[in-house]
């Protein structure tokens, strides 16, 4: 039996088919180039952070190159930070002067990006931070850069969070009204209280009203889970779930959001970049558990994708060119199919094909339990070369004492040398 989540208010049909998207974290933090949380991590005051606003000039920004790289990698949707926690806005919002059009660059960054990605047939997604370390009515909390500043905290009594909430709703209205069809809205995030500082959640954000506003303006839009009111998708961050994500024991639509390295924004000196092998396995692993992968790029202060990101994207595109059939339209295999060690199954319920992703290439054979009489034909997906099958198993393949298992075991005969692809895939045509 194939798991299937219950319907949600938004349209997730395209989402669970497309499986692979690009996250883009871009803002003033690209200039210090040492993490998108640099203002909070280093307790930088708004006055001192102003230097980045005064010098933000991404003169090499060409959103068409970004869209080309995403499409070539096999990505089908993108989600960009319209405003991150620092409060800086990429579009020409009418509600603040803290925006791209007032920097030395002087132009709206979001609209040409939307046009470029939409032109490559990618769905459009907006990330919008619920936090705002620049807004004058935003109070201190455990994440705020001024959380250790007693003078700032003392002034919180004069700040009006309800005014900030009106600002949040007003900007959401702009984003949902001024850019055509928006497919995803990715809010981020609610904050727990501590002994010294209050938290912020659905009451502060006025989440119920905010959700209604968004859905009235963009029927069918996908909204994530970070308003403290679950909507369409769950979003595990920087880890891979062990199994299909469930809420109250029921499977839900989910998406792992991951980075190439340890930072979301451009980090010049960060060195824990994931290999191409790891990234492709993360994509496969997500789909094998019924989920998506949203993989992040942090552009530089001049508006380019880091060369390391371009290298990984190109590598993923080469793999997807020959293996996208095992990703698009696929999901977790029915429970009756158990993948062998160091492998992952994905399954396309429309074509009734099972895809065996081989994470560690074995010597000569892969043995598939309970698959005798289930497979009509097998081939390597990268070149459509036949993989021979047999049901009589030489004793040396597994040792003595397994006569019962032998009757249900299907053996795939493999070439000794691994195919020259990052992760080989065997396409199994089921009867």
C-alpha positions in Angstrom: 0.0 0.0 0.0 1.3 3.4 -1.0 1.1 6.2 1.7 -0.8 9.3 0.8 -1.3 12.4 2.9 -4.8 13.9 3.5 -5.7 16.9 1.3 -4.7 20.3 2.7 -6.0 23.8 1.9 -3.3 24.5 -0.7 -2.6 22.7 -4.0 0.2 20.3 -3.3 -0.3 18.0 -6.3 2.4 19.7 -8.4 4.6 20.0 -5.3 4.7 16.2 -4.6 5.3 15.5 -8.2 8.2 18.0 -8.8 10.1 17.1 -5.6 13.2 19.3 -6.1 13.4 23.1 -5.5 16.0 25.9 -5.0 16.1 28.0 -1.8 17.8 31.4 -2.2 18.9 33.4 0.9 20.0 36.8 -0.2 20.3 40.1 1.7 22.6 42.6 3.2 24.4 39.8 5.1 26.0 38.8 1.8 28.5 41.7 2.4 29.9 40.7 5.8 29.8 37.2 4.3 29.9 35.3 7.6 26.4 33.9 8.1 22.9 35.3 7.5 22.5 35.6 11.3 25.6 37.8 11.6 23.7 40.7 13.1 22.4 38.5 15.9 25.5 36.3 16.3 27.8 39.3 16.7 25.2 41.6 18.6 25.5 44.3 15.9 23.4 47.4 16.5 21.1 48.7 13.8 23.3 51.8 13.5 26.5 49.7 12.9 24.7 47.4 10.5 23.8 50.4 8.4 27.2 50.2 6.7 26.0 47.2 4.7 22.9 49.0 3.5 25.1 51.9 2.3 27.4 49.6 0.4 24.9 47.0 -1.1 25.5 47.1 -4.9 25.1 43.7 -6.6 26.3 45.0 -10.0 26.7 41.5 -11.4 23.2 40.4 -10.6 21.7 38.6 -13.6 18.6 36.6 -12.4 18.5 34.8 -15.8 21.7 33.1 -15.0 20.3 32.0 -11.6 17.2 30.6 -13.3 19.2 28.8 -15.9 21.3 27.1 -13.2 18.3 26.0 -11.3 16.5 24.6 -14.3 19.6 22.9 -15.6 20.0 21.2 -12.1 16.5 19.7 -12.5 14.8 22.1 -10.0 11.1 22.8 -10.6 10.4 25.6 -8.1 12.3 28.2 -6.1 11.8 30.1 -2.8 13.6 33.4 -2.2 14.0 35.5 0.9 11.9 38.6 0.2 12.9 39.7 3.7 15.1 37.8 6.2 15.4 38.5 9.9 17.6 41.5 9.3 14.5 43.3 7.9 16.0 44.3 4.5 13.5 43.9 1.6 14.4 42.8 -1.9 11.4 44.5 -3.5 10.2 48.1 -3.7 7.8 47.8 -0.8 5.7 50.9 0.0 5.9 50.2 3.8 9.5 50.8 4.6 12.6 52.6 3.2 14.7 49.7 4.2 14.7 48.1 0.7 16.9 47.4 -2.3 15.7 50.5 -4.3 17.3 52.7 -1.6 20.7 51.1 -1.8 23.4 52.1 -4.2 22.0 49.4 -6.5 18.8 51.4 -6.7 16.5 48.8 -8.3 13.9 46.2 -7.3 15.7 42.8 -7.1 12.6 40.5 -6.7 10.5 41.3 -9.8 13.2 40.4 -12.4 14.0 37.3 -10.4 10.3 36.2 -10.5 10.2 36.9 -14.2 13.4 34.9 -14.9 12.4 31.8 -13.0 8.9 31.9 -14.2 10.3 32.1 -17.7 12.1 28.8 -17.1 8.8 27.2 -16.0 9.7 27.1 -12.3 7.0 27.7 -9.7 7.4 30.8 -7.6 7.9 30.8 -3.9 8.5 33.6 -1.4 10.2 33.2 2.0 9.2 36.0 4.4 10.6 36.3 7.9 8.3 36.9 10.8 11.2 38.3 12.7 12.5 41.8 12.0 15.6 43.2 13.7 15.3 46.6 12.0 11.6 47.5 12.6 11.3 50.1 15.4 8.4 48.3 17.0 10.0 44.9 17.1 10.8 43.9 20.7 13.7 41.9 22.1 13.6 38.1 22.3 16.1 35.3 22.5 17.1 35.7 18.8 17.3 39.5 18.8 20.8 41.1 18.3 20.0 43.4 21.3 19.0 40.5 23.6 21.8 41.4 26.0 21.3 45.1 25.8 19.5 46.3 28.9 18.8 49.8 27.4 17.1 48.3 24.3 15.1 45.9 26.4 14.0 48.7 28.8 12.6 50.6 25.8 10.4 47.6 24.8 7.6 49.1 26.9 7.3 51.9 24.4 7.3 49.6 21.4 4.0 48.4 19.9 4.1 44.8 18.6 0.6 45.3 17.1 2.1 48.0 14.8 4.7 45.5 13.7 2.0 42.9 13.1 0.2 45.4 10.9 3.4 45.9 9.0 3.9 42.1 8.6 0.3 41.8 7.2 0.7 44.8 4.9 3.9 43.4 3.4 2.3 40.0 3.0 -0.6 41.7 1.1 1.9 43.4 -1.2 3.7 40.2 -2.0 0.5 38.3 -2.6 -0.9 41.1 -4.8 1.9 42.5 -6.9 3.8 39.5 -8.5 1.1 37.4 -10.2 0.6 33.8 -9.1 2.6 32.8 -6.1 2.8 29.1 -5.5 4.5 28.9 -2.1 4.7 31.2 0.9 7.4 30.1 3.3 7.1 32.0 6.7 9.9 31.8 9.2 9.6 31.4 12.3 8.0 31.4 15.8 10.2 32.0 18.9 10.0 30.3 22.3 10.0 32.4 25.5 12.8 32.3 28.1 13.0 33.2 31.7 14.1 36.8 30.8 12.5 37.4 27.4 9.0 36.7 25.9 8.5 34.6 22.9 6.6 35.4 19.7 4.1 33.1 18.1 0.6 32.9 16.5 -0.9 35.5 18.8 1.8 38.1 18.0 1.7 37.3 14.3 -2.1 37.1 14.3 -1.6 33.9 12.3 -5.2 33.0 11.7 -5.9 36.4 10.1 -2.7 36.3 8.2 -3.5 32.9 6.7 -6.9 34.1 5.7 -5.5 37.2 4.0 -3.0 35.1 2.0 -5.5 32.5 0.9 -8.0 35.1 -0.1 -5.4 36.7 -2.4 -3.7 33.5 -3.6 -6.2 30.6 -3.6 -4.3 27.3 -3.8 -1.1 28.6 -2.4 1.1 26.3 -0.3 1.9 27.7 3.2 4.4 26.1 5.5 4.2 25.2 9.2 6.0 28.0 11.0 3.1 30.3 11.9 2.3 27.9 14.8 -0.7 26.7 12.8 0.0 23.8 10.5 -1.1 24.3 6.9 0.1 22.4 3.9 3.7 21.2 4.4 6.1 20.4 7.3 9.7 21.7 6.9 12.4 19.7 8.7 15.6 21.8 8.5 19.2 20.7 8.3 18.5 17.1 9.0 17.0 14.1 7.1 14.0 12.4 8.7 14.3 8.7 9.4 11.0 8.0 7.8 8.0 9.7 6.2 7.1 12.7 8.4 3.9 12.1 10.3 1.6 14.3 12.5 -0.6 12.4 14.9 0.4 9.2 13.3 -0.7 10.3 9.8 1.7 11.0 6.8 1.9 14.6 5.8 3.4 16.5 2.8 6.9 17.5 3.8 10.1 19.1 2.5 13.6 18.9 3.8 15.4 22.3 3.6 19.1 21.9 3.3 22.2 23.9 2.6 25.3 23.2 0.4 27.3 24.2 3.5 26.7 25.2 7.1 25.2 28.6 6.2 22.2 29.8 4.4 23.5 33.2 3.4 26.8 33.6 1.5 29.7 32.7 3.8 33.0 33.3 2.2 35.2 31.2 4.6 32.8 28.4 5.4 34.4 25.1 4.4 31.9 22.3 5.3 30.6 22.0 1.8 28.7 18.8 1.0 30.0 16.7 -1.8 27.9 16.0 -4.9 27.5 12.4 -3.8 26.0 13.5 -0.5 23.6 16.0 -2.1 22.3 13.5 -4.6 21.8 11.0 -1.9 19.9 13.6 0.2 17.5 14.2 -2.8 17.0 10.4 -3.3 16.5 9.9 0.5 13.9 12.6 0.7 11.8 11.2 -2.2 12.2 7.6 -0.9 10.4 8.8 2.3 7.7 10.7 0.4 9.3 14.1 0.7 10.9 17.0 -1.3 14.3 18.6 -1.1 14.7 22.4 -1.1 18.4 23.1 -1.6 19.8 26.5 -0.7 22.1 28.9 -2.6 23.5 32.0 -0.9 24.4 34.6 -3.6 27.4 36.9 -3.2 27.2 40.6 -2.5 27.9 41.3 -6.2 24.9 39.1 -7.1 26.5 35.9 -8.3 26.2 32.3 -7.3 29.3 31.1 -5.6 31.5 28.9 -7.9 31.1 26.0 -5.4 27.3 26.2 -5.7 27.5 26.3 -9.5 29.7 23.3 -9.5 27.3 21.3 -7.3 24.3 22.4 -9.3 25.9 21.4 -12.6 26.7 17.9 -11.1 23.2 17.4 -9.9 22.0 18.4 -13.3 24.1 15.8 -15.0 22.7 13.2 -12.7 19.1 14.4 -13.1 19.5 14.4 -16.9 19.6 10.6 -16.8 17.8 9.8 -13.6 14.9 12.3 -13.2 12.4 9.5 -13.9 13.3 8.1 -10.4 12.5 11.5 -8.8 9.7 13.3 -10.6 6.3 11.8 -9.8 7.9 9.3 -7.4 7.3 8.7 -3.7 8.0 6.1 -1.0 7.6 2.5 -2.3 4.7 0.4 -0.9 5.5 -1.3 2.4 5.8 -4.7 0.6 9.0 -3.6 -1.0 12.0 -3.5 1.3 15.2 -2.0 -0.2 18.5 -4.0 0.2 21.2 -2.6 2.4 22.9 0.6 1.2 20.0 1.2 -1.3 16.9 3.3 -1.5 13.6 2.7 -3.4 11.5 5.3 -5.0 8.2 4.3 -6.7 6.1 5.9 -9.5 2.5 4.8 -8.9 1.4 5.9 -12.3 3.9 3.9 -14.4 4.2 1.2 -11.7 8.0 1.3 -11.8 10.3 0.8 -8.9 13.6 2.5 -8.8 16.5 1.0 -6.9 19.2 3.6 -6.0 22.4 1.9 -5.2 24.4 4.0 -2.7 27.2 1.5 -2.4 28.0 -0.6 -5.5 28.2 -4.3 -4.6 30.2 -7.0 -6.2 28.2 -8.7 -9.0 24.8 -9.2 -7.3 22.0 -7.5 -5.5 19.4 -9.8 -3.9 15.8 -8.5 -3.7 13.6 -10.3 -1.1 10.0 -11.1 -2.0 10.4 -10.0 -5.6 10.2 -13.3 -7.5 7.4 -13.0 -10.0 7.1 -9.3 -9.3 9.5 -7.9 -11.9 9.0 -8.0 -15.6 12.3 -6.3 -16.7 15.2 -4.5 -15.2 17.7 -2.0 -16.6 20.2 0.6 -15.6 18.5 3.9 -15.9 21.5 5.9 -17.0 21.9 4.0 -20.3 18.9 1.7 -20.5 21.2 -1.4 -20.5 19.6 -4.6 -19.4 20.2 -6.0 -16.0 19.8 -9.7 -16.0 17.7 -11.4 -13.3 17.6 -14.9 -12.0 15.8 -16.8 -9.2 18.2 -19.7 -8.7 20.9 -18.5 -6.2 24.3 -20.1 -6.0 25.0 -21.1 -2.4 28.3 -19.1 -2.4 26.2 -15.9 -2.9 24.8 -16.1 0.6 25.9 -19.1 2.4 24.0 -22.2 3.4 20.8 -22.5 5.4 18.5 -20.2 3.5 16.4 -22.6 1.5 13.1 -20.8 2.3 14.4 -17.4 1.5 15.8 -18.6 -1.8 12.3 -19.2 -3.1 11.3 -15.5 -2.8 14.7 -13.9 -3.6 15.3 -12.2 -7.0 18.9 -11.7 -7.9 20.1 -8.9 -10.2 23.3 -9.6 -12.0 25.5 -6.5 -12.1 28.6 -5.4 -14.0 31.7 -5.6 -11.8 32.5 -2.0 -12.5 30.1 0.7 -11.3 28.4 2.8 -14.0 30.1 6.2 -14.4 27.3 8.1 -12.6 27.3 9.4 -9.0 24.5 7.1 -7.8 23.5 4.3 -10.1 19.8 3.5 -10.5 18.1 0.3 -11.6 14.7 0.7 -13.1 12.4 -2.2 -12.3 9.3 -2.7 -14.4 6.7 -4.3 -12.2 4.2 -6.8 -13.5 
